[in-house]
């Protein structure tokens, strides 16, 4: 089992920045891939970014490329999502997730609200 706890959400003006954190516990993440997803009101959950724990390889949704950066900290067993140049359409609940093959482990989510 992997337990995930997100933090760092909040209210920010358009053009601002936020940094989300995801603290992981329960087992070694060396074989896992960690991801961030988001879900806006009335919309389906969508992929945002992911990082492979073993080598740090990252990939992003087109909508956030160049604005968001995912990173991991091996010592702290944590994953981060640095979000810059935020837009109102980035408003959503953001979830941290972990997978070996499918994203089976999820955090409770953290709200990000971007005002125009």
C-alpha positions in Angstrom: 0.0 0.0 0.0 1.0 3.6 -0.7 -0.4 6.5 1.2 -0.4 9.9 -0.5 -1.2 13.3 1.1 -1.3 16.4 -0.9 -0.9 20.0 0.3 -0.2 23.4 -1.0 -3.4 24.3 -2.8 -5.1 27.7 -2.4 -6.5 30.8 -4.1 -4.2 32.7 -6.4 -4.7 35.4 -9.1 -4.2 34.7 -12.7 -0.5 34.8 -13.6 0.5 33.7 -10.1 2.3 30.6 -8.9 1.6 27.7 -6.5 3.6 24.7 -5.4 1.8 21.5 -4.6 3.4 18.8 -2.5 2.6 15.1 -2.2 4.0 13.2 0.7 4.2 9.5 0.1 4.5 6.7 2.7 4.0 3.0 3.0 6.6 1.5 0.7 9.6 2.2 -1.5 8.7 4.2 -4.5 11.7 3.2 -6.5 9.6 1.2 -9.0 6.7 3.6 -9.1 5.6 6.4 -11.4 4.1 9.4 -9.7 1.5 11.6 -11.3 -0.6 14.7 -10.8 -4.2 14.8 -12.1 -6.9 17.4 -11.8 -10.6 17.5 -11.9 -12.6 20.7 -12.5 -16.3 21.0 -11.6 -18.5 19.2 -14.1 -15.5 17.7 -15.9 -13.7 14.4 -15.9 -10.4 13.9 -14.1 -7.5 14.6 -16.4 -3.8 13.9 -16.5 -1.4 16.8 -15.7 2.1 15.5 -15.3 4.1 12.5 -14.2 7.6 11.5 -13.1 9.3 8.1 -13.1 10.8 7.7 -9.7 13.7 5.5 -10.9 15.2 8.0 -13.4 13.3 11.2 -13.0 11.9 11.1 -16.5 8.9 13.5 -16.8 6.0 14.1 -19.1 3.2 16.6 -19.2 -0.2 17.3 -20.7 0.0 19.8 -23.5 -2.1 22.3 -21.6 0.5 22.7 -18.9 3.8 22.3 -20.8 6.1 25.2 -20.2 4.2 26.3 -17.1 4.2 23.4 -14.7 7.1 21.4 -13.5 6.9 18.1 -11.7 9.8 16.9 -9.5 10.6 14.4 -6.8 12.7 14.3 -3.7 14.1 10.9 -2.9 15.2 11.8 0.6 11.7 13.2 1.6 9.7 10.6 -0.4 7.8 13.5 -1.9 6.6 14.8 -5.3 6.0 18.4 -6.2 4.2 20.3 -8.8 5.4 23.8 -9.4 2.7 25.7 -11.2 3.6 29.1 -12.8 1.6 31.5 -15.0 -1.6 30.1 -13.7 -4.8 30.6 -15.6 -8.5 30.5 -14.5 -8.9 27.3 -16.4 -6.3 25.6 -14.1 -8.9 25.8 -11.3 -9.6 22.3 -10.1 -9.0 19.8 -7.4 -5.5 18.4 -7.9 -4.7 14.8 -7.0 -1.4 13.0 -6.5 -1.3 9.4 -7.7 1.1 6.4 -7.9 1.3 3.5 -10.1 3.3 0.4 -11.0 1.1 -0.4 -14.0 -2.1 1.6 -13.3 -2.7 4.5 -11.0 -4.1 2.6 -8.1 -3.1 4.9 -5.3 -4.6 8.3 -4.9 -4.5 11.2 -2.4 -7.5 13.1 -1.1 -6.9 16.1 -3.4 -6.1 19.7 -2.8 -8.1 22.6 -4.2 -6.5 25.1 -6.5 -8.5 28.2 -7.5 -7.2 30.8 -9.9 -9.1 34.1 -10.1 -9.2 36.3 -13.1 
